[in-house]
Amino acid sequence: MCGSPPPGAAADTLDPILVVPDLVAEIGADTAIERGSWRHPLRFARLRMDVTVADVPPFGEGAVPAAG
């Protein structure tokens, strides 16, 4: 169910905190999605100091990510 807490998490309602991004991070992810969520956790790889926020298209827009 979209919007539900992950297994084992408290069922309390959380208030979102909107932020303005100023850093770009590279992550690793398995492409498997189950019930609208990543099947496996995302993995932080590194901060990309060579890329600005303006260089990155909003989530869901732009080119298809490369596999690997």
C-alpha positions in Angstrom: 0.0 0.0 0.0 1.5 3.3 -1.1 2.2 5.6 1.9 2.2 2.9 4.5 5.2 2.6 6.8 7.8 -0.1 6.0 7.5 -3.4 7.8 8.5 -3.1 11.5 8.0 0.7 11.5 5.6 2.5 13.8 2.2 3.2 12.3 2.2 6.8 13.5 1.4 9.5 10.9 4.5 11.5 10.0 4.5 15.1 8.9 6.6 15.7 5.8 9.4 18.2 5.9 10.1 19.8 2.5 13.7 20.7 1.7 15.5 22.4 -1.1 18.3 20.1 -2.3 21.8 21.5 -2.6 23.9 18.3 -2.9 23.8 15.4 -5.4 24.4 11.8 -4.2 25.1 8.7 -6.3 23.1 5.7 -5.1 22.9 2.0 -6.1 19.6 0.3 -6.4 18.2 -3.0 -7.5 15.5 -2.4 -10.1 13.1 -4.7 -8.5 10.0 -2.9 -7.2 7.3 -4.7 -5.1 4.0 -3.0 -4.4 5.3 0.4 -5.4 8.4 0.3 -3.2 12.0 -0.7 -3.8 12.3 -4.4 -2.9 15.8 -3.9 -1.5 17.2 -0.8 0.3 19.0 1.9 -1.8 22.7 2.1 -1.2 24.6 5.4 -0.8 27.7 5.4 -3.0 29.1 8.9 -2.8 28.5 12.6 -3.0 28.9 13.9 -6.5 30.8 17.2 -6.0 31.2 17.4 -9.8 27.5 17.6 -10.4 25.1 20.4 -9.4 21.4 20.1 -8.5 20.6 22.0 -11.7 22.4 19.2 -13.8 20.0 16.6 -12.5 16.4 16.2 -13.9 13.6 15.9 -11.4 12.8 12.4 -10.3 10.8 10.6 -13.0 12.0 12.9 -15.8 15.0 12.7 -18.1 16.9 9.8 -19.4 16.5 6.2 -18.3 19.2 5.4 -15.7 22.0 3.1 -16.8 22.1 -0.5 -15.5 25.1 -1.7 -13.6 
